[in-house]
Amino acid sequence: MNKKKRTILLAVAFVAIFLAFVISTTFQGDRVRVEVCMAFRGQSDCRTASARNRQEALRTAVTNACAQLASGVTDSMQCENTPPQSINWR
């Protein structure tokens, strides 16, 4: 097999594996969805996240909201340790 055919074959295999991964993660079954509103240093932000369980969904939503509100590692940690203003499970 020449080098060009092998390169094409590897590219096709990579694309197939990537698509299989995307499809499998998209249709993993039941997922939990939550909207969390956080308040930190006079600002507030709400973010939605979904995950396999409530704990992962909540942590992801809090982290995403705090990413908009805090600057730096210390602020982010303080924000993430602040109780949410609201939690709405969907």
N, C-alpha and C positions, 0 to 999 in steps of 0.2 A: 504494500500500500504506500503510495507516495505521500509526501509531507502535506500537500494541499488537502487531500482527501481526509487525512487523519485530523487536521485542524478543523475542517468543516464538521466531521463526525463528533469531535469533542465539543464544539460550539453547540451543536444540536442537542447533545446529551446534557450539557449545562442548562440550556433553556428548558428542556423537558423536566429536569430535576427542580429548577426554580419554580416553574409553573405548578408542579405537583405540590411543592411546599406551600405556595400561596393559596392554592385551592384547599389543601387540607387544613390550614390555619383559619381560613374563612368559614368553613363549614364544620367546625369542631363540635357542634351540638349546642346544648344550652349554655348561654352566657348570661352573666349578671351585669346589669347596666345601672349606673348611679350618676347623679349630678350632685356635686359638692360646691358649696359657696364658702370661700375663706375670706377672712378679714385680717389684715396685717398692716400695722403702721399707718392707719388712716385710709387705706385703700381696700377694695374688695374685688374679688373675681370669682366667677363660677366656671367650672369645667365638668365635662361629662367623660366617663370612661366605662369600658366594659372589660370583663375578664371571666375566667372560669369560676371564680368564687367571690363572695362579698368582700373578703379581706383584700384581695388583689385589686379589685375594682376601686375600692375606697382609697387604698394607698396610691394608686395611679392617678385618680382624680385630684387628690390633695397635692401630690407632687406637681402635677400640671398647673394647678391654680397657683401654687407657691412660686413656680418658675416665672410667672407673670408679675408677682408681687414683690419678690425678694431679689436682692442683688448680692451675690457672694455666697460662699458656703455657710458662714455663720448665720446670716439672715435666712437662708433657705432652711437650715435645720430648725431655727426658732419658729419660722412660719409653719413648717410641717408638724411641729409639736404643739401648735395652737389648735384648740378644738374648732371644728368647722362651725360656721354660722348656721348652715342648713345642709341636710343630707336628704336627697329624694331618690329612692330606689325605683327603678323602672322595669 
